[in-house]
Amino acid sequence: MKHLIVGLGNIGAEYEHTRHNIGFDVVETLAREFDAAWKTEQLGSLASFRHKGRIFVLLKPSTYMNRSGKAVRYWLQQEKIEKNNLLVILDDLNLPFGKLRLRGKGSDGGHNGLKDIDQFIGGNDYARLRLGIGREFSQGRQVDYVLGEWNGEEEKLLPELLQKAADAAKAVGTIGLQHAMNQFNN
């Protein structure tokens, strides 16, 4: 069985280590754990590994986050992966920093990356793992906050959060979405 794990983020050095790129950080954590090498391919960077009899294909779309749908649809088709074996990992302003929320479907919640994926793959009935980045910004400063780097306290807690999210992604593929939701939603 094959699973596509998509980390949402923006390409380019100026976006590395920003809150908005936490999806990229999670799939990079998975790749490191399994010594999976990244290859630059059409519409993204891919890595893959085997775990408990399953194949996990990791994708970092090379489109900007708000245009991720084309890459997701392309790699679902290329790898012949069903939509029910897709997991999208993204940042969420509406969750406190460190909180995980795993769901089997749902609204885009104003997240333009999810909105684009919904349009390209025909609906919102796919798993998503939202990672809380908090809302520590003043009126009108949302973009600066989301595209800003982690503060010192967040930086200390980030490795544990990334590992927990990586473990949740593996669990979706091995024990199934429902069990993973019971285990990881906090």
N, C-alpha and C positions, 0 to 999 in steps of 0.2 A: 504494500500500500504506500502511496506517495502523497506527501503534503507540501503545499506551497506556503511558506511563512514569509510574509512581506513586512519589512520594516519601513515605515514612512519617514521621510526626511528630505532635506535639500542637499544637492551636490555642491561641492565647492568648499575650500578651506575656511571661508568666512562663516560657514554654518556649522562646522565641526564643534562639538562640545556645547551646543546650544540646546535649550529646552525642546525646541521644535524637532530636533533630530534624535530624540530618544528611541524612536523606532529603529533607526539605523544602529544605534548603540546596542540594542537588544540582539539583533541578528548578528552583529559583530561579536558579541559575547558568546553566542551559540557557535559561531564559526571557530573562535579560539578554543572553546571547550573540546571540539572534535577535530582540531587541526584541519579544518576545511579551507581550502584555498579559494580566494575570490578570483573570478575571471570576468573581464569586461565583455559583455555581450550586447546584443541589440536591446535597447531600451533599459539597460540596467546592468548591475554587477550581480553575479550568481555564485553561490557556493552550495555544496550539498554534502550530506553525511548520512550514514545509516545509524539507527538507534532502535534497539528492541524490535528488529525485523521490519522497520519502516524506513522509508527514504524521505528525508527532509530536504527540500530545495529552498534555499534562502534567497531572497531577492531584495536588493536595494535599487528601486527605480532610478534611472538617470534623468528622468523628467523631473521638473520641479514638483514638489509635493501636491500642489493643486491640480496637477495633470497626471497623477499616478494611474488612472484608470486604464489607459492604453497599454501600459507596461504590464499591469496585472492581467488584463484579458489576454495579451499576447503570450505570456508565460504559462497561464492556465492551459491555453491551447497547445503550445509547443510541448509542454511536459505531459499533456493528456491527463490533467488533474481536474477532478470534479469540484464544483464550487463548494460542496460540503467538506472538502479537505483543504480549504483556504483559511488562513488566519492572517489578519492584518493587525499590525502593532503600531500604535500611535500615541501621541501626547494628548492630554485632556486638561484644559484650564478649569473645568468645573469640578474636578476632583482634587482634594488636598494632596500636597506633595507626598509621594510614596504609596498612595492607595492604588490598588489594581482593580479593574473591573473587566471581567471576561463575560461576553455575551455571544449568543448564537445568531443574533440578528439585531437590528435596531435602526434608529434614525441616525442621520449623519451628525446631529447635534451641532450644526453650524460649522463642522469641520470640512473645509473645501476638498481635502484629499479624499475623504470618504464619499463626499457628494459625487466626485468625478468617478470613483470606482463604481458606485451604485449605477451610474449612467452607462458605463462601458460594459459591465457584466450583467446588467439587467436585474436590478433589485438589490435589496439590502439584507438578503437572507444568507449571510456568511458570517463566520466568527470574527470577532474583533476583540483585541486586548487593549484597553485604554489604560495609560499610566498617568496618574495625577501629577501635574507640575505646579499646582497651586495657582493662586490669583493675587500674588503680592505686587500689584501694580496700581498706580493711580489712574484716574479717569483719562482716557485717551492715550494711554501708554501701553496698551495690550501688545501691539506689534513689537515694540522694543523689548518687552518682557519675554515674549515667546521666542524671539530671535536672539535673546540675551544669553550669556553664559551662566552656568550654575553659580550660586553664591557659595561661600566657604562651607557652611553647614550642609547644604545639599550635596556638595562635592564629596564630603565624607560619607554620606549615606548612599550615594549613587551606586557604588559597586554591589552592595547588597540588594538594592532594588532591581538592578539589571539582571542579577543572577536569579532572583525570584521570578522575574518576568520570563527569562529564558527557561526556567523549570516549568512554568505554566505552559509555555509553547510546546515543550516536549510532552507534557502531560496531555494536552489536547490531542496530539497524534498517537499517544500510546494507550491512555485509559479512557479517552473519549471526552467530548466537550462537557457533558453534564457532570461527570465525576471531577473534571478539572475545575469547573466553576465552583463546585462544593468545596474543593480543597483550597483554591487560590483567591476567591473573592473575599476581601477583608473589610 
